[in-house]
């Protein structure tokens, strides 16, 4: 059946991409230099194969868009391809969710069913991380997103993602927090429970094993 073939291709593409990165650390750190933000030919090939399978399996996320045009833009932007590889490596399962009609760029979101497993146990930002005197998390959401070259989803973008499927039914995701909330010590996160999408708040210095963050990148 066609569905079985698509599933098999997706599993094969993801497995091959994982093999390329099997010796890499599970999480990106801000210490990677710009000249390292280039994939090898094999990594690029495996990533594009995995993204193509996901794109073709989930056409409802991007009706009317053609893979050939998406691939052409990605191949012309190796820095963006590297960011997509980091999203993939940390469990985000990036996919196209739209087209920016002003810039002509394709918009990718993390579309994993649950918040990306490779980006959990993070407080919100550097200020929150520095404020903890003990039991500090390994990194912050905003620092890791910057290191990956992606933007943390806003509340509006998160609601848009949730219109494309059911996400974060078991986990939750930190969201980009408005300055007026952050200045008061808080940060936003969202999830889906009981068939509805909820937005909540926590202290920005808190962190949880069941909460990651979702990112966006334009190519």
Backbone as a printed PyTorch tensor [residue, N CA C, xyz], in Angstrom:
tensor([[[ 0.8320, -1.1990,  0.0000],
         [ 0.0000,  0.0000,  0.0000],
         [ 0.8630,  1.2430,  0.0000]],

        [[ 0.3180,  2.3510, -0.5440],
         [ 1.1120,  3.5770, -0.6400],
         [ 1.4950,  4.0910,  0.7280]],

        [[ 0.5720,  4.0050,  1.7200],
         [ 0.8730,  4.4870,  3.0550],
         [ 2.0080,  3.7160,  3.6960]],

        [[ 1.9940,  2.3850,  3.4680],
         [ 3.0600,  1.5630,  4.0230],
         [ 4.3910,  1.9070,  3.3960]],

        [[ 4.3910,  2.1770,  2.0910],
         [ 5.6270,  2.5490,  1.4030],
         [ 6.1530,  3.8670,  1.9390]],

        [[ 5.2680,  4.8520,  2.1420],
         [ 5.6860,  6.1410,  2.6810],
         [ 6.2700,  6.0000,  4.0720]],

        [[ 5.6110,  5.1610,  4.9150],
         [ 6.1260,  4.9550,  6.2690],
         [ 7.4970,  4.3180,  6.2280]],

        [[ 7.6660,  3.3380,  5.3310],
         [ 8.9540,  2.6660,  5.2330],
         [10.0350,  3.6190,  4.7700]],

        [[ 9.7040,  4.4910,  3.7910],
         [10.6830,  5.4610,  3.3040],
         [11.0560,  6.4540,  4.3940]],

        [[10.0400,  6.8880,  5.1740],
         [10.3160,  7.8450,  6.2370],
         [11.2040,  7.2160,  7.2990]],

        [[10.9090,  5.9610,  7.6770],
         [11.7190,  5.2870,  8.6810],
         [13.1440,  5.1060,  8.1930]],

        [[13.2940,  4.7320,  6.9090],
         [14.6260,  4.5410,  6.3570],
         [15.4100,  5.8420,  6.3070]],

        [[14.7280,  6.9320,  5.8970],
         [15.4020,  8.2280,  5.8260],
         [15.8200,  8.7110,  7.1910]],

        [[14.9300,  8.5600,  8.1740],
         [15.2650,  9.0010,  9.5300],
         [16.3860,  8.1720, 10.1200]],

        [[16.3490,  6.8410,  9.8540],
         [17.4020,  5.9710, 10.3790],
         [18.7500,  6.3080,  9.7700]],

        [[18.7490,  6.5700,  8.4690],
         [20.0140,  6.9100,  7.8010],
         [20.5620,  8.2240,  8.3220]],

        [[19.6760,  9.1990,  8.5360],
         [20.1290, 10.4890,  9.0690],
         [20.6740, 10.3230, 10.4810]],

        [[20.0220,  9.4680, 11.2760],
         [20.4970,  9.2360, 12.6370],
         [21.8670,  8.5840, 12.6330]],

        [[22.1090,  7.6690, 11.6760],
         [23.4150,  7.0080, 11.6190],
         [24.5200,  8.0040, 11.3370]],

        [[24.2290,  8.9730, 10.4760],
         [25.2280,  9.9870, 10.1520],
         [25.6250, 10.7620, 11.3980]],

        [[24.6580, 10.9550, 12.3130],
         [24.8780, 11.7730, 13.5040],
         [25.0050, 10.9420, 14.7790]],

        [[25.1880,  9.6200, 14.6640],
         [25.1030,  8.7850, 15.8540],
         [26.1830,  9.0890, 16.8800]],

        [[27.2790,  9.7050, 16.4530],
         [28.3350, 10.0350, 17.4000],
         [28.2300, 11.4670, 17.9110]],

        [[27.2370, 12.2170, 17.4300],
         [27.0810, 13.6210, 17.8300],
         [26.4090, 13.7070, 19.1850]],

        [[26.6490, 14.7760, 19.9480],
         [25.9570, 14.9500, 21.2210],
         [24.4730, 15.1440, 20.9860]],

        [[23.6890, 14.8430, 22.0010],
         [22.2390, 14.9150, 21.8570],
         [21.7330, 16.3380, 21.7680]],

        [[22.4890, 17.2870, 22.2450],
         [22.0240, 18.6630, 22.2310],
         [23.0970, 19.5940, 21.7090]],

        [[22.6450, 20.6190, 21.0130],
         [23.5550, 21.6050, 20.4840],
         [24.0390, 22.5220, 21.5950]],

        [[25.2790, 22.9770, 21.5370],
         [25.7970, 23.9460, 22.4960],
         [26.1630, 25.2140, 21.7470]],

        [[26.1740, 26.3590, 22.4370],
         [26.4530, 27.6280, 21.7650],
         [27.8970, 27.7770, 21.3140]],

        [[28.7630, 26.7780, 21.5750],
         [30.1790, 26.9360, 21.2810],
         [30.5610, 26.5790, 19.8450]],

        [[29.6020, 26.0890, 19.0510],
         [29.9170, 25.6980, 17.6850],
         [30.2170, 26.9310, 16.8470]],

        [[31.3270, 26.9280, 16.1430],
         [31.7210, 28.0930, 15.3530],
         [31.0330, 28.0970, 14.0040]],

        [[30.9610, 29.2770, 13.4000],
         [30.2180, 29.4420, 12.1530],
         [30.7610, 28.5610, 11.0430]],

        [[32.0890, 28.3410, 11.0020],
         [32.6410, 27.5520,  9.9060],
         [32.3200, 26.0740, 10.0280]],

        [[31.7200, 25.6680, 11.1380],
         [31.2920, 24.2880, 11.3040],
         [29.8290, 24.1040, 10.9190]],

        [[29.1530, 25.1730, 10.5590],
         [27.7380, 25.1040, 10.2310],
         [27.5310, 24.6750,  8.7800]],

        [[28.2060, 23.6290,  8.3810],
         [28.1050, 23.1150,  7.0140],
         [27.9840, 21.6010,  7.0940]],

        [[26.9950, 21.0470,  6.4320],
         [26.8120, 19.6040,  6.4140],
         [27.7150, 18.9670,  5.3710]],

        [[28.1290, 17.7460,  5.6300],
         [28.8690, 16.9890,  4.6230],
         [27.8900, 16.6040,  3.5160]],

        [[28.3900, 16.2300,  2.3310],
         [27.4810, 15.8040,  1.2550],
         [26.5530, 14.6730,  1.6830]],

        [[27.0620, 13.7220,  2.4690],
         [26.2200, 12.6070,  2.9030],
         [25.1580, 13.0810,  3.8830]],

        [[25.5430, 13.9370,  4.8300],
         [24.5640, 14.4800,  5.7740],
         [23.4760, 15.2570,  5.0610]],

        [[23.8900, 16.0660,  4.0680],
         [22.9150, 16.8580,  3.3100],
         [21.9430, 15.9370,  2.5680]],

        [[22.4670, 14.8960,  1.9460],
         [21.6310, 13.9700,  1.1950],
         [20.6270, 13.2600,  2.1050]],

        [[21.1040, 12.7980,  3.2460],
         [20.2260, 12.0830,  4.1650],
         [19.1710, 13.0100,  4.7560]],

        [[19.5580, 14.2400,  5.0770],
         [18.5870, 15.1920,  5.6100],
         [17.5080, 15.5030,  4.5800]],

        [[17.9010, 15.8090,  3.3750],
         [16.9300, 16.1350,  2.3380],
         [15.9810, 14.9740,  2.0790]],

        [[16.4980, 13.7540,  2.1380],
         [15.6470, 12.5800,  1.9340],
         [14.6040, 12.4800,  3.0380]],

        [[15.0220, 12.6960,  4.2880],
         [14.0860, 12.6230,  5.4090],
         [13.0400, 13.7300,  5.3260]],

        [[13.4700, 14.9460,  4.9600],
         [12.5400, 16.0650,  4.8580],
         [11.5480, 15.8580,  3.7110]],

        [[12.0140, 15.2930,  2.6130],
         [11.1250, 15.0590,  1.4770],
         [10.0300, 14.0500,  1.8270]],

        [[10.4090, 12.9660,  2.4970],
         [ 9.4210, 11.9640,  2.8840],
         [ 8.3690, 12.5850,  3.7940]],

        [[ 8.8170, 13.3820,  4.7660],
         [ 7.8740, 14.0200,  5.6950],
         [ 6.9840, 15.0220,  4.9570]],

        [[ 7.5620, 15.7870,  4.0580],
         [ 6.8170, 16.7840,  3.2830],
         [ 5.7090, 16.1010,  2.4840]],

        [[ 6.0470, 15.0100,  1.8090],
         [ 5.0930, 14.3340,  0.9370],
         [ 4.0400, 13.5610,  1.7170]],

        [[ 4.3790, 13.1550,  2.9280],
         [ 3.4260, 12.4130,  3.7550],
         [ 2.4240, 13.3340,  4.4370]],

        [[ 2.7550, 14.6210,  4.5620],
         [ 1.9180, 15.5660,  5.3130],
         [ 1.5440, 16.7780,  4.4520]],

        [[ 0.9720, 16.5210,  3.2840],
         [ 0.6570, 17.6030,  2.3620],
         [-0.3870, 18.5680,  2.9250]],

        [[-1.1580, 18.1210,  3.8930],
         [-2.1470, 19.0010,  4.5000],
         [-1.5340, 20.1750,  5.2420]],

        [[-0.2520, 20.0730,  5.5910],
         [ 0.4240, 21.1780,  6.2720],
         [ 0.8460, 22.2690,  5.2920]],

        [[ 0.9380, 21.9420,  4.0150],
         [ 1.4520, 22.8940,  3.0310],
         [ 0.7860, 22.6920,  1.6730]],

        [[-0.5380, 22.8020,  1.5930],
         [-1.2370, 22.5890,  0.3180],
         [-0.7780, 23.5700, -0.7510]],

        [[-0.6020, 23.0500, -1.9440],
         [-0.2310, 23.8910, -3.0740],
         [ 1.2500, 24.1500, -3.2100]],

        [[ 2.0690, 23.6950, -2.2840],
         [ 3.5120, 23.8960, -2.3660],
         [ 4.1880, 22.6610, -2.9520]],

        [[ 5.2470, 22.8930, -3.7040],
         [ 5.9510, 21.8090, -4.3890],
         [ 7.3060, 21.5550, -3.7390]],

        [[ 7.6280, 20.2820, -3.5520],
         [ 8.8970, 19.9250, -2.9190],
         [10.1020, 20.4240, -3.7100]],

        [[10.0370, 20.3790, -5.0250],
         [11.1820, 20.7790, -5.8430],
         [11.5990, 22.2190, -5.5390]],

        [[10.6410, 23.0960, -5.3360],
         [10.9550, 24.4970, -5.0380],
         [11.5290, 24.6360, -3.6260]],

        [[10.9960, 23.8510, -2.6970],
         [11.5110, 23.8760, -1.3260],
         [12.9690, 23.4110, -1.3170]],

        [[13.2410, 22.3140, -1.9920],
         [14.5910, 21.7700, -2.0130],
         [15.5780, 22.7340, -2.6620]],

        [[15.1580, 23.3830, -3.7230],
         [16.0450, 24.3260, -4.4120],
         [16.4600, 25.4640, -3.4770]],

        [[15.5220, 25.9660, -2.6790],
         [15.8510, 27.0500, -1.7420],
         [16.7680, 26.5510, -0.6300]],

        [[16.5300, 25.3450, -0.1540],
         [17.3720, 24.8050,  0.9070],
         [18.8030, 24.5980,  0.4180]],

        [[18.9520, 24.0870, -0.7750],
         [20.2870, 23.8320, -1.3060],
         [21.0500, 25.1250, -1.5530]],

        [[20.3230, 26.2120, -1.7550],
         [20.9660, 27.5120, -1.9580],
         [21.3030, 28.2020, -0.6450]],

        [[20.8240, 27.6670,  0.4770],
         [21.0550, 28.2670,  1.7920],
         [21.6440, 27.2390,  2.7520]],

        [[22.9190, 26.9150,  2.6400],
         [23.5120, 25.8830,  3.5000],
         [23.4150, 26.1970,  4.9870]],

        [[23.3910, 27.4860,  5.3560],
         [23.2550, 27.8210,  6.7740],
         [21.8880, 27.4060,  7.3040]],

        [[20.8540, 27.5880,  6.4910],
         [19.5150, 27.1840,  6.8960],
         [19.3950, 25.6590,  6.9060]],

        [[20.0930, 25.0140,  5.9810],
         [20.0750, 23.5650,  5.9440],
         [20.6840, 23.0120,  7.2310]],

        [[21.7420, 23.6560,  7.7110],
         [22.3670, 23.2360,  8.9680],
         [21.3910, 23.3920, 10.1290]],

        [[20.6540, 24.5050, 10.1640],
         [19.6730, 24.7060, 11.2330],
         [18.5840, 23.6340, 11.1830]],

        [[18.1320, 23.2930, 10.0010],
         [17.1380, 22.2330,  9.8590],
         [17.6950, 20.9000, 10.3360]],

        [[18.9820, 20.6630, 10.0690],
         [19.6280, 19.4390, 10.5390],
         [19.6570, 19.3910, 12.0600]],

        [[19.8900, 20.5490, 12.7030],
         [19.8870, 20.5980, 14.1620],
         [18.4790, 20.3580, 14.7050]],

        [[17.4780, 20.8930, 14.0320],
         [16.1010, 20.6400, 14.4390],
         [15.7900, 19.1570, 14.3400]],

        [[16.2360, 18.5450, 13.2540],
         [16.0040, 17.1200, 13.0410],
         [16.7490, 16.2880, 14.0860]],

        [[17.9950, 16.6210, 14.3250],
         [18.8440, 15.8430, 15.2290],
         [18.3200, 15.8520, 16.6600]],

        [[17.7110, 16.9470, 17.0660],
         [17.2110, 17.0630, 18.4320],
         [15.7470, 16.6500, 18.5620]],

        [[15.2070, 16.0170, 17.5280],
         [13.8750, 15.4270, 17.6250],
         [12.7220, 16.2910, 17.2020]],

        [[12.9850, 17.4020, 16.5010],
         [11.9140, 18.3240, 16.1440],
         [11.0760, 17.9300, 14.9450]],

        [[11.6010, 17.0650, 14.0780],
         [10.8790, 16.6560, 12.8640],
         [10.3570, 17.8660, 12.0860]],

        [[11.2440, 18.7590, 11.6290],
         [10.8010, 19.9690, 10.9370],
         [10.0740, 19.6760,  9.6350]],

        [[ 9.0920, 20.5180,  9.3480],
         [ 8.3310, 20.3870,  8.1100],
         [ 7.8530, 21.7700,  7.6870]],

        [[ 7.5540, 21.9230,  6.4110],
         [ 7.0520, 23.1870,  5.8750],
         [ 5.6110, 23.3920,  6.3320]],

        [[ 5.3330, 24.5870,  6.8540],
         [ 3.9680, 24.8960,  7.2910],
         [ 3.3990, 26.1070,  6.5730]],

        [[ 4.1670, 26.6900,  5.6420],
         [ 3.6390, 27.8320,  4.9240],
         [ 4.6910, 28.5340,  4.0890]],

        [[ 4.2630, 29.5770,  3.4230],
         [ 5.1220, 30.3830,  2.5640],
         [ 4.9650, 31.8450,  2.9550]],

        [[ 6.0920, 32.5060,  3.2150],
         [ 6.0790, 33.9410,  3.4920],
         [ 5.9570, 34.6560,  2.1440]],

        [[ 4.7900, 35.1980,  1.8630],
         [ 4.5330, 35.7850,  0.5490],
         [ 5.3300, 37.0580,  0.3170]],

        [[ 5.7720, 37.6940,  1.3960],
         [ 6.5700, 38.9100,  1.2450],
         [ 7.9930, 38.5960,  0.8100]],

        [[ 8.6070, 37.6370,  1.4650],
         [10.0030, 37.3050,  1.1780],
         [10.1680, 36.1280,  0.2260]],

        [[ 9.1060, 35.3540,  0.0370],
         [ 9.1960, 34.1620, -0.7890],
         [ 9.8510, 32.9920, -0.0800]],

        [[10.0630, 33.1180,  1.2380],
         [10.7110, 32.0590,  1.9990],
         [ 9.6920, 31.0150,  2.4670]],

        [[10.1480, 29.7670,  2.5200],
         [ 9.3330, 28.6990,  3.0760],
         [ 9.5360, 28.6780,  4.5860]],

        [[ 8.4300, 28.4840,  5.3190],
         [ 8.4670, 28.4940,  6.7770],
         [ 8.4260, 27.0640,  7.2930]],

        [[ 9.4180, 26.7060,  8.0910],
         [ 9.4780, 25.3950,  8.7370],
         [ 9.1910, 25.5510, 10.2260]],

        [[ 8.3860, 24.6530, 10.7800],
         [ 8.1860, 24.5360, 12.2240],
         [ 8.6260, 23.1400, 12.6470]],

        [[ 8.9780, 22.9930, 13.9310],
         [ 9.1250, 21.6620, 14.5060],
         [ 7.7430, 21.0300, 14.5650]],

        [[ 7.5870, 19.8800, 13.9220],
         [ 6.2700, 19.2420, 13.8500],
         [ 6.2380, 17.8750, 14.5260]],

        [[ 7.1750, 17.6120, 15.4300],
         [ 7.1330, 16.3600, 16.1760],
         [ 5.8470, 16.2980, 16.9920]],

        [[ 5.3370, 15.0970, 17.1810],
         [ 4.0690, 14.9440, 17.8980],
         [ 4.1500, 15.5210, 19.3100]],

        [[ 5.2690, 15.2700, 19.9890],
         [ 5.5100, 15.8230, 21.3230],
         [ 6.6810, 16.8030, 21.2560]],

        [[ 6.8050, 17.6550, 22.2520],
         [ 7.8940, 18.6330, 22.2880],
         [ 9.2310, 17.9180, 22.1050]],

        [[10.1350, 18.4430, 21.2790],
         [11.3660, 17.7380, 20.9180],
         [12.1460, 17.1870, 22.1160]],

        [[12.4080, 15.8800, 22.0740],
         [13.0150, 15.1840, 23.2060],
         [14.4480, 15.6260, 23.4740]],

        [[15.1350, 16.1430, 22.4570],
         [16.5180, 16.5530, 22.6320],
         [16.6830, 17.9690, 23.1400]],

        [[15.5840, 18.6140, 23.5590],
         [15.6490, 20.0090, 24.0160],
         [14.8740, 20.2250, 25.3060]],

        [[14.8870, 19.2530, 26.1950],
         [14.1310, 19.3690, 27.4410],
         [15.0440, 19.8030, 28.5880]],

        [[14.4460, 20.0120, 29.7540],
         [15.1670, 20.4110, 30.9730],
         [15.9560, 21.7010, 30.7700]],

        [[15.2960, 22.6860, 30.1860],
         [15.9030, 23.9910, 29.9200],
         [15.0720, 25.0840, 30.5860]],

        [[15.7280, 26.0180, 31.2680],
         [14.9990, 27.1980, 31.7270],
         [14.8350, 28.1540, 30.5390]],

        [[14.2020, 29.3030, 30.7600],
         [13.8030, 30.1100, 29.6100],
         [14.9430, 30.8540, 28.9360]],

        [[15.7580, 31.6100, 29.6960],
         [16.8010, 32.4050, 29.0520],
         [18.0310, 32.5080, 29.9480]],

        [[19.0550, 33.2180, 29.4780],
         [20.3130, 33.3280, 30.2030],
         [20.1260, 34.0100, 31.5670]],

        [[19.2910, 35.0240, 31.6270],
         [19.0370, 35.7020, 32.9000],
         [18.4690, 34.7270, 33.9190]],

        [[17.5250, 33.8910, 33.4600],
         [16.9330, 32.8930, 34.3510],
         [17.9740, 31.8650, 34.7800]],

        [[18.8110, 31.4410, 33.8520],
         [19.8600, 30.4590, 34.1620],
         [20.8340, 31.0170, 35.1940]],

        [[21.2610, 32.2600, 35.0000],
         [22.2230, 32.8750, 35.9140],
         [21.6190, 33.1340, 37.2970]],

        [[20.2980, 33.2500, 37.3710],
         [19.6540, 33.5550, 38.6510],
         [19.6110, 32.3540, 39.5860]],

        [[19.7790, 31.1630, 39.0240],
         [19.7310, 29.9610, 39.8630],
         [21.0650, 29.7820, 40.5800]],

        [[21.0090, 29.6010, 41.8730],
         [22.2250, 29.4370, 42.6680],
         [22.6720, 27.9850, 42.7300]],

        [[21.7350, 27.0530, 42.5310],
         [22.0670, 25.6310, 42.5470],
         [21.1010, 24.8800, 41.6500]],

        [[21.4550, 23.6430, 41.3410],
         [20.6390, 22.7960, 40.4630],
         [20.3310, 23.5100, 39.1440]],

        [[21.3570, 24.0970, 38.5660],
         [21.1740, 24.8050, 37.3030],
         [20.9050, 23.8140, 36.1720]],

        [[20.0070, 24.1380, 35.2530],
         [19.8610, 23.3010, 34.0590],
         [21.0790, 23.4550, 33.1600]],

        [[21.2050, 22.5930, 32.1890],
         [22.3870, 22.5950, 31.3280],
         [22.4130, 23.7490, 30.3490]],

        [[21.2720, 24.3580, 30.0840],
         [21.2170, 25.4300, 29.0880],
         [19.8800, 26.1370, 29.2170]],

        [[19.6780, 27.1570, 28.3900],
         [18.3940, 27.8510, 28.3540],
         [17.7870, 27.7530, 26.9630]],

        [[16.4900, 27.9210, 26.9060],
         [15.7610, 27.8570, 25.6360],
         [16.2980, 28.8770, 24.6350]],

        [[16.4100, 30.1260, 25.0480],
         [16.7940, 31.1760, 24.1250],
         [18.2410, 31.0190, 23.6450]],

        [[19.1330, 30.5610, 24.5300],
         [20.5180, 30.3440, 24.1200],
         [20.6200, 29.1970, 23.1210]],

        [[19.9220, 28.1110, 23.3950],
         [19.9910, 26.9610, 22.5010],
         [19.3700, 27.2790, 21.1500]],

        [[18.2440, 27.9920, 21.1460],
         [17.6160, 28.3710, 19.8810],
         [18.5570, 29.2350, 19.0530]],

        [[19.2420, 30.1850, 19.7020],
         [20.1840, 31.0490, 18.9850],
         [21.3360, 30.2330, 18.4150]],

        [[21.8250, 29.2580, 19.1950],
         [22.9170, 28.4120, 18.7220],
         [22.5020, 27.5820, 17.5200]],

        [[21.2370, 27.2020, 17.4610],
         [20.7220, 26.3980, 16.3490],
         [20.3330, 27.2500, 15.1490]],

        [[20.2480, 28.5620, 15.3250],
         [19.8440, 29.4390, 14.2360],
         [18.3550, 29.4050, 13.9580]],

        [[17.5580, 29.1980, 15.0140],
         [16.1020, 29.1470, 14.8500],
         [15.4390, 30.1130, 15.8250]],

        [[14.1500, 30.3680, 15.6070],
         [13.3670, 31.2320, 16.4780],
         [12.3860, 30.3810, 17.2720]],

        [[12.2310, 30.6730, 18.5600],
         [11.2520, 29.9830, 19.3840],
         [ 9.8490, 30.3890, 18.9220]],

        [[ 8.9410, 29.4160, 18.8400],
         [ 7.5810, 29.7300, 18.4000],
         [ 6.9130, 30.7210, 19.3420]],

        [[ 6.1940, 31.6710, 18.7590],
         [ 5.3790, 32.5920, 19.5330],
         [ 4.0510, 31.9170, 19.8720]],

        [[ 3.2910, 32.5550, 20.7460],
         [ 1.9640, 32.0480, 21.0930],
         [ 1.0940, 31.9290, 19.8340]],

        [[ 1.1370, 32.9380, 18.9840],
         [ 0.3430, 32.9160, 17.7520],
         [ 0.7690, 31.7720, 16.8420]],

        [[ 2.0670, 31.5890, 16.6810],
         [ 2.5600, 30.5010, 15.8410],
         [ 2.1890, 29.1370, 16.4080]],

        [[ 2.2140, 29.0270, 17.7290],
         [ 1.8650, 27.7580, 18.3710],
         [ 0.4060, 27.3990, 18.1000]],

        [[-0.4770, 28.3700, 18.2000],
         [-1.8790, 28.1190, 17.8690],
         [-2.0120, 27.7270, 16.3920]],

        [[-1.2090, 28.3610, 15.5300],
         [-1.2380, 28.0060, 14.1200],
         [-0.7920, 26.5740, 13.8880]],

        [[ 0.2700, 26.1590, 14.5840],
         [ 0.7310, 24.7730, 14.4730],
         [-0.3590, 23.8070, 14.9160]],

        [[-1.0370, 24.1220, 16.0110],
         [-2.0390, 23.2180, 16.5500],
         [-3.2580, 23.0650, 15.6360]],

        [[-3.4030, 23.9600, 14.6780],
         [-4.4780, 23.8160, 13.6860],
         [-4.1280, 22.7550, 12.6400]],

        [[-2.8520, 22.3800, 12.5850],
         [-2.3980, 21.4060, 11.5930],
         [-2.3960, 19.9830, 12.1260]],

        [[-2.6930, 19.8150, 13.3920],
         [-2.6830, 18.4910, 14.0030],
         [-2.8130, 18.6100, 15.5070]],

        [[-2.5670, 17.5060, 16.1980],
         [-2.6250, 17.4970, 17.6580],
         [-1.2130, 17.2990, 18.1880]],

        [[-0.6660, 18.3270, 18.8150],
         [ 0.7110, 18.3280, 19.2880],
         [ 0.7590, 18.5660, 20.7970]],

        [[ 1.7950, 18.0200, 21.4180],
         [ 2.0240, 18.2170, 22.8630],
         [ 0.8550, 17.7290, 23.7020]],

        [[ 0.3740, 16.5370, 23.3950],
         [-0.7060, 15.9410, 24.1930],
         [-0.1650, 15.3030, 25.4740]],

        [[ 1.1460, 15.0790, 25.5340],
         [ 1.7590, 14.4680, 26.7170],
         [ 2.8600, 15.3550, 27.3080]],

        [[ 3.4420, 16.2210, 26.4920],
         [ 4.4730, 17.1320, 26.9510],
         [ 3.9800, 18.5680, 26.7760]],

        [[ 4.8770, 19.5170, 27.0400],
         [ 4.5600, 20.9260, 26.8270],
         [ 5.7650, 21.6040, 26.1960]],

        [[ 5.5760, 22.8070, 25.6620],
         [ 6.6500, 23.5240, 24.9680],
         [ 6.7160, 24.9730, 25.4470]],

        [[ 7.9230, 25.4070, 25.8030],
         [ 8.1440, 26.8270, 26.0910],
         [ 7.8250, 27.6490, 24.8400]],

        [[ 7.3230, 28.8510, 25.0380],
         [ 6.9990, 29.7500, 23.9340],
         [ 7.7290, 31.0740, 24.1110]],

        [[ 7.9500, 31.7840, 23.0140],
         [ 8.5760, 33.1000, 23.0870],
         [ 7.6620, 34.0150, 23.9020]],

        [[ 8.2290, 34.6160, 24.9170],
         [ 7.4440, 35.3340, 25.9030],
         [ 7.5220, 36.8480, 25.7040]],

        [[ 6.3880, 37.5390, 25.6970],
         [ 6.4060, 39.0020, 25.5730],
         [ 7.2430, 39.6410, 26.6780]],

        [[ 7.8850, 40.7670, 26.3430],
         [ 8.8000, 41.4230, 27.2710],
         [ 8.1220, 41.8100, 28.5790]],

        [[ 6.8660, 42.2430, 28.5150],
         [ 6.2020, 42.6960, 29.7350],
         [ 5.9800, 41.5580, 30.7310]],

        [[ 5.8240, 40.3450, 30.2170],
         [ 5.6850, 39.1850, 31.0970],
         [ 7.0530, 38.7580, 31.6250]],

        [[ 8.0360, 38.7400, 30.7130],
         [ 9.3760, 38.3190, 31.1330],
         [ 9.9550, 39.2740, 32.1840]],

        [[ 9.6810, 40.5540, 32.0590],
         [10.1970, 41.5350, 33.0150],
         [ 9.6630, 41.3080, 34.4290]],

        [[ 8.5310, 40.6310, 34.5210],
         [ 7.9410, 40.3160, 35.8230],
         [ 8.3750, 38.9410, 36.3200]],

        [[ 9.2800, 38.3000, 35.5850],
         [ 9.8290, 37.0210, 36.0310],
         [ 9.2030, 35.7890, 35.4350]],

        [[ 8.2130, 35.9550, 34.5640],
         [ 7.4990, 34.8030, 34.0190],
         [ 7.9140, 34.4270, 32.6120]],

        [[ 7.4530, 33.2770, 32.1810],
         [ 7.6430, 32.8150, 30.8040],
         [ 6.4700, 31.9120, 30.4420]],

        [[ 6.1220, 31.8870, 29.1720],
         [ 4.9500, 31.1620, 28.7020],
         [ 5.3050, 29.7690, 28.1820]],

        [[ 4.3440, 28.8610, 28.3010],
         [ 4.4520, 27.5520, 27.6490],
         [ 3.0560, 27.0910, 27.2610]],

        [[ 2.9940, 26.1340, 26.3530],
         [ 1.7070, 25.6530, 25.8790],
         [ 1.6630, 24.1440, 25.7680]],

        [[ 0.4470, 23.6060, 25.7450],
         [ 0.2490, 22.1850, 25.4840],
         [-1.1770, 21.9720, 24.9940]],

        [[-1.5140, 20.7240, 24.6940],
         [-2.8870, 20.3640, 24.3020],
         [-3.3880, 19.3040, 25.2740]],

        [[-4.4940, 19.5870, 25.9020],
         [-5.1420, 18.6550, 26.8100],
         [-6.6510, 18.7270, 26.6200]],

        [[-7.3020, 17.5880, 26.7740],
         [-8.7720, 17.5370, 26.7210],
         [-9.3200, 18.1410, 25.4240]],

        [[-8.5680, 17.9760, 24.3350],
         [-9.0210, 18.4610, 23.0420],
         [-8.8860, 19.9470, 22.8300]],

        [[-8.1860, 20.6520, 23.7540],
         [-8.0060, 22.0950, 23.6270],
         [-6.5430, 22.4710, 23.8160]],

        [[-6.1670, 23.6240, 23.2680],
         [-4.8090, 24.1440, 23.4140],
         [-4.8110, 25.1570, 24.5560]],

        [[-3.8730, 24.9920, 25.4800],
         [-3.7750, 25.8690, 26.6370],
         [-2.4340, 26.5820, 26.6560]],

        [[-2.4430, 27.8350, 27.0890],
         [-1.2230, 28.6110, 27.3120],
         [-1.1410, 28.9250, 28.8020]],

        [[ 0.0330, 28.6310, 29.3730],
         [ 0.2190, 28.8310, 30.8100],
         [ 1.4700, 29.6780, 31.0540]],

        [[ 1.8080, 29.8030, 32.3440],
         [ 3.0250, 30.5220, 32.7110],
         [ 3.7490, 29.7990, 33.8280]],

        [[ 5.0550, 29.9800, 33.8890],
         [ 5.9010, 29.5040, 34.9750],
         [ 6.9490, 30.5690, 35.2480]],

        [[ 7.6520, 30.4140, 36.3580],
         [ 8.8210, 31.2420, 36.5530],
         [ 9.8410, 30.8930, 35.4840]],

        [[10.4960, 31.8830, 34.9210],
         [11.4220, 31.6510, 33.8140],
         [12.5990, 30.7720, 34.1970]],

        [[12.9030, 30.6920, 35.4810],
         [14.0460, 29.8960, 35.9230],
         [13.7030, 28.4160, 36.0890]],

        [[12.4440, 28.0370, 35.9640],
         [12.0470, 26.6430, 36.1500],
         [12.3890, 25.8100, 34.9190]],

        [[12.4960, 24.5180, 35.1310],
         [12.7510, 23.6180, 33.9970],
         [12.1870, 22.2420, 34.3200]],

        [[11.8290, 21.4910, 33.2580],
         [11.1440, 20.2200, 33.4260],
         [11.5930, 19.2340, 32.3550]],

        [[11.6730, 17.9660, 32.7500],
         [12.0910, 16.9190, 31.8010],
         [11.0490, 16.6910, 30.7140]],

        [[ 9.8110, 17.0780, 30.9710],
         [ 8.7480, 16.8910, 29.9890],
         [ 8.4330, 18.1370, 29.1880]],

        [[ 9.2920, 19.1510, 29.2570],
         [ 9.0470, 20.3840, 28.5010],
         [10.2770, 20.7610, 27.6850]],

        [[10.0740, 20.9020, 26.3660],
         [11.1170, 21.3940, 25.4830],
         [10.6750, 22.7120, 24.8770]],

        [[11.0750, 22.9380, 23.6510],
         [10.5770, 24.1010, 22.9310],
         [10.5390, 23.7820, 21.4430]],

        [[ 9.6750, 24.4710, 20.7400],
         [ 9.5520, 24.2980, 19.2910],
         [10.0780, 25.5470, 18.6000]],

        [[10.7390, 25.3240, 17.4720],
         [11.3290, 26.4360, 16.7550],
         [10.8040, 26.6020, 15.3480]],

        [[11.1520, 27.7350, 14.7610],
         [10.7830, 28.0510, 13.3860],
         [12.0110, 28.5650, 12.6580]],

        [[12.0760, 28.2960, 11.3690],
         [13.1440, 28.8370, 10.5290],
         [12.5630, 29.0730,  9.1480]],

        [[12.9890, 30.1820,  8.5370],
         [12.5670, 30.4960,  7.1750],
         [13.7230, 30.2350,  6.2130]],

        [[13.4020, 29.6200,  5.0940],
         [14.4200, 29.2640,  4.1030],
         [14.0670, 29.9130,  2.7770]]])
